[in-house]
Amino acid sequence: MTVADSAALPAASAPLPPLAARAAAVRGSAVRDILAVTARPEVINFAGGLPAPELFDAEGIAAAFRDVLAEAPERALQYATTEGEPGLRAALAERTGARGLATSPDDLLVTTGSQQALSLLATVLLEPGDTVLVESPCYLAALQAFSFAGARVLAVPGDAEGIDPDALDDLVTRERPKLLYTVPTFQNPTGRTLPGARRAAIAAVAARRGLWIVEDDPYGELRFEGERVPWIASYDGAGDRTVLLGSFSKVMAPGLRLGWLRAPAVLRRACAVAKQAADLHTPTVNQLAAARYLADRDLDAHVARVARVYGERRDAMLAGIGDALPAGSTWTRPEGGMFLWARLPDAYDTTALLRDVVEHGVAYVPGAPFYAGTPETSALRLCFVTQTPDEIAEGLRRLASGLRG
């Protein structure tokens, strides 16, 4: 039989090469999985980390897009530089400087959401097997990004205020990690804020031991009470080794997918090269519209209005949570942000309970997926910003019923 004859006969297909080991090993987002289950409109969803859509400045954003497309369509619809549109970077640098951290437009790289910044940093900083230190509990998508890079992720011991700097020093000495990742202000998932003294101590550890700090700040402008705490990047010893991440997702609109990183030159250039391989650049029209919005509108006034509403919703959740949770439970009282963290008595398993709770028409995120190490199975995260106070009260009533079984 000739090759031509054999080609005419049906044959079993040869198996395809397998997925990369890292793709097979990293699980999907537990939050995304839960959101798919709880998408029914009758479910009061405390699980998502979604900004309140009725508070978007839709008219202002639409006007910015209309103006950009009317005045400079050839630019708005064209390719752009990887680093980001100069006008947007200049506006971001000015906002960053006004909050206490002198910044040049050239210090910034615009990213497609701050999540891309995490992915770029993992690409340029981490080899498989490198050690990354994180908070406990930790932002879930950061755990995914570092795990996908093949990193060994270890949790730094801490307490109700966050990372313990002495424990960090010991862990850095022993494990020689590449970086520490932290959300120090209104942390996801706990809502806690790291005090200034600890920020200074962490900066000193990084300077003394040789460590990158990745400081993620998506929620910092959403403060309801208390005084702002300076970025870790502004403390002595941290300037040449801290990457500050920012985003418009929580203060303008997440659908724009606009984030940025502020980093020392060598690291920023490496991230720009990695971004070229990922998406060439963040969408030009979105960047120009955001820059136009910042020029024509008062974003700070908009954020203040959003924060005021979110504060009322936090208060509504705090007012009812004691009656909703079992006796012996504890919870955080965030000064800003979007999340409240609760711990039930040890006998409760919030993952096992979730199905029954959803049947009662409410949802939360179990705490276990937020841990790099041994999880707290009795913990859960509640987002308080997407529902009105009346909806929050009803959701907590349903939660109480669901937890009782």
PyMOL commands that set and color helices and strands:
alter all, ss='L'
color gray80, all
select helices_A, chain A and resi 3-8+21-25+30-37+53-55+58-71+73-76+86-98+105-107+114-125+140-148+165-175+196-209+232-234+254-256+265-278+284-296+299-324+350-359+368-370+389-404
alter helices_A, ss='H'
color red, helices_A
select strands_A, chain A and resi 44-45+108-111+131-134+152-155+158-159+162-163+179-182+212-216+242-247+259-262+330-331+339-343+362-363+365-366+379-383
alter strands_A, ss='S'
color yellow, strands_A
deselect
rebuild
show_as cartoon
